[in-house]
Structures are given as C-alpha cells and as structure tokens.
C-alpha cells in the first residue's frame, strides 16, 4: 500500500516492500541507526529541499547534486550502515550494485540511475522539473515515472526486494523428509 509522505524536503509516496518493518511514524519514536528494524522499498515524488536539519535527525538527500525542485524515484534501504543495508547495498555483489550495473547497461540517455552505497536512498533517478515546460510537468513526470519503473521491473528489483528482506530462517523440514 502506498503511504503518502509530506515533509519539508520530500512530497510523494513511499512503497514499503513486503516483509519490511513498518515505516516509523515519528523521528521521536524511532532512533535511526544500526539497531533500527530493517525496511526497504521505493519512494516516488518530488525533492523540495536537499537537506533538512531537525533536533532528532538530519534528513534529506544532501549527497545528491540536485537542482531543486526535482522529480525523484529511489529505492531506500534502512537503516544505513546496518547489517541489512550492507548486505543489500554496500557489499561488492549486493542486489543494489548488480541492479545498478544492469540498469546502466539498459539506459542510453540521461538521467541515469545513481548508486549511493552509504545512504538510505541507495538507488536513485532524478530530474530537475525546470527542464520541463510548466504546462507539461504532469505529463513529463508520468513519462519519467513509467520509464523508470519499467527499468526497475525489468531488472527484477521490484520482485527480488521482498524476498531479500524475508527473514533468513531455514525452512521447516517436512514430515515426509524426516521419515
């Protein structure tokens, strides 16, 4: 289910992958860090500010070289720096690295996907909306989104992400196998 998100830096929809921890309702209730419950999914919307400082956390996408406002689609893996994040993003043969390489191979024109192995927004594609005629922003955003989602689906990231999140418990042995 999409979750509408409106903050001073982002506005759009967050899609949390199955088997992920539910999104935190408030920064006061959940402390970001390696001990936070792992979650992953996708965000689709607009980047309004690249960095927002608050008492509880530093958020936003300050690592992104953005011309604000921008239309963004990114895959997030949280918490950054945790074991879950390292396995899915930072390791040499991780799901995000393989996906980024494959999508770069598919993509022949800008803007291309970028991989940020140390950030919560690990795989991101963005475009400044100033490049689009004001009366056509909705149309261009839909086209950008359709093209971006097609690459994410073709790369199998949308299908693989929930299974990568699933607890890695051994499957119970069937009774037939034990007899």
Secondary structure, 3 states (H helix, E strand, C coil): CEEEEECCCEEEEEEECCCCCCCCCCCCCCCCCCCCCCEEEEEEEEECCCEEECCCCEEECCCCCCCCCEEEEEEEEECCCCHHHHHHHHCCCCHHHHHHHHHHHHCCCCCCCEECCCCCEEEEEEEEHHHCCHHHHHHHHHHHHHHHHHHHHHCCHHHHHHHHHCCCCCCCCCHHHHC
